[in-house]
Amino acid sequence: MSRVYNFSAGPAVLPEPVLKEVAEEMMDYNGTGMSVMEMSHRSAAFQQIIDEAEQDLRDLMGIPDNYKVLFLQGGASQQFAMIPMNLMKNKVADYIVTGQWAKKAYQEAQKYGKANKIASSEDQTFSYIPDCSNLPVSPDADYVYICENNTIYGTKFKELPNTKGKTLVADVSSCFLSEPVDVSKYGIIYGGVQKNIGPAGMVIVIIREDLITEDVLPGTPTMLTYKTHADAASLYNTPNAYCIYVCGKVFKWLKAMGGLEEMKKRNEEKAKILYDFLDSSKLFKGTVVAKDRSLMNVPFVTGDKELDAKFVKEASAAGLMNLKGHRSVGGMRASIYNAMPKEGVEALVAFMKKFEEENA
Ligand SMILES: Cc1ncc(COP(=O)(O)O)c(C=O)c1O
């Protein structure tokens, strides 16, 4: 077996113990004589899998009882429409645009009502998080929307915006379970699981119960109504059963590791190794305002496109994979999610040092 260090932004590295466990259970899950892939989502064995997954997630995040946890399909992108369809009672929502994903959500919301861009960092290629302490929040806004960690640009909200009492909706796709959160501050927290939690093909939506109503925009499909899935405990139709199973294993792994406080400590330690090197390097530099740096996605450049390409190629030959930056920004990006071991980041920095010496 030959494993690489995979710095992909998503789908991304998963914990090795989880991969081994699911491999062991592939032919016979827990004495059922079948794989979870082959199992009815209405079976007792699967009911236990989904119930445990939800409970473990509730334990990890300290999700209050008045929030539902939904395991849905359609990816994070489907939420860009589902959120306004379900929440835009006044047909007004405020968006803080800090990257491509927030921008897509903002553009999608315009189809359903008046979406206001109340702050943006596009003026400086999304390299910072705007001051959100006193924004012109619309008096009739149904919610204020953020993308909490910007996967492409590598910025993170270190403080939540002052929504002036309005419901906060956050896309946490790329920082899900990377540190503790106070769920009660949000109306909806959601994220695609394919970055920090599991395989692609599912989004987890944590939603306060009062936001789950039948009063949705006219024409909203049954499948895009939160109430449909909340009433059926995520089993209205066939869910992504195998993904729920793998995510459940990752939740158990996180619990065994010591939970989200411990993950935060580890993630800070890992990110510091890389940022400290970037701050001292003569060749490489980070692209983000220091105070807004993400713990999960670390973009960097040499300033020379050809050298960037050479770096990505040589790193990949050395088993440090998927370091090419997003196609919209170029350069490099190292995604160092929960499952990336510290040794992976150390190996990357050692390689960067060597590359710097060779290309000085
Ligand atoms: C922050 C963020 N939101 C949304 C998405 C889109 O996710 P999906 O491909 O699951 O629709 C991504 C994907 O990379 C992302 O990083």
The ligand as an SDF file (V2000), in Angstrom:
LIG
                    3D

 16 16  0  0  0  0  0  0  0  0999 V2000
  -17.3950   26.8020    0.7940 C   0  0  0  0  0  0  0  0  0  0  0  0
  -17.9940   25.9740   -0.2900 C   0  0  0  0  0  0  0  0  0  0  0  0
  -19.3160   26.0610   -0.5260 N   0  0  0  0  0  0  0  0  0  0  0  0
  -19.9020   25.3320   -1.4880 C   0  0  0  0  0  0  0  0  0  0  0  0
  -19.1930   24.4660   -2.2750 C   0  0  0  0  0  0  0  0  0  0  0  0
  -19.8910   23.6770   -3.3510 C   0  0  0  0  0  0  0  0  0  0  0  0
  -20.0510   22.3930   -2.8980 O   0  0  0  0  0  0  0  0  0  0  0  0
  -20.7490   21.2500   -3.7510 P   0  0  0  0  0  0  0  0  0  0  0  0
  -19.7950   20.8570   -4.8070 O   0  0  0  0  0  0  0  0  0  0  0  0
  -21.0150   20.1950   -2.7320 O   0  0  0  0  0  0  0  0  0  0  0  0
  -22.0100   21.8090   -4.3160 O   0  0  0  0  0  0  0  0  0  0  0  0
  -17.8190   24.3310   -2.0550 C   0  0  0  0  0  0  0  0  0  0  0  0
  -17.0580   23.3680   -2.8850 C   0  0  0  0  0  0  0  0  0  0  0  0
  -15.9060   23.3370   -3.0540 O   0  0  0  0  0  0  0  0  0  0  0  0
  -17.2080   25.1190   -1.0550 C   0  0  0  0  0  0  0  0  0  0  0  0
  -15.8880   25.0420   -0.8320 O   0  0  0  0  0  0  0  0  0  0  0  0
  1  2  1  0
  2  3  1  0
  2 15  2  0
  3  4  2  0
  4  5  1  0
  5  6  1  0
  5 12  2  0
  6  7  1  0
  7  8  1  0
  8  9  2  0
  8 10  1  0
  8 11  1  0
 12 13  1  0
 12 15  1  0
 13 14  2  0
 15 16  1  0
M  END
$$$$
